[in-house]
């Protein structure tokens, strides 16, 4: 469900498949464990996520909150049109940082 890759001091997590009530708890646990282990700059890659439910949105919100608590940053990339629409309708695009691709995200996290 999640492939991880460290690029310099940034953890890039590529999510695979739907992010919904079936797997949201496990995804949240895996990502928050990474934060507890010291990852404080994260890129979440949604390019292979065809669907995000309200449970999936909650995961992203929890991750953003945890990172804020430790002075970290979160950037989302690869939002498919349908997933982008879910984030837009929910108002999350106004509170989260979204970039086109990994290079743009890395530049944003370097600011």
Secondary structure as UniProt FT lines:
FT   STRAND          2..7
FT   TURN            8..9
FT   STRAND          10..16
FT   TURN            21..23
FT   HELIX           24..36
FT   TURN            37..38
FT   STRAND          41..48
FT   HELIX           54..69
FT   TURN            70..71
FT   STRAND          73..77
FT   HELIX           81..90
FT   HELIX           92..94
FT   STRAND          97..99
FT   HELIX           102..109
//
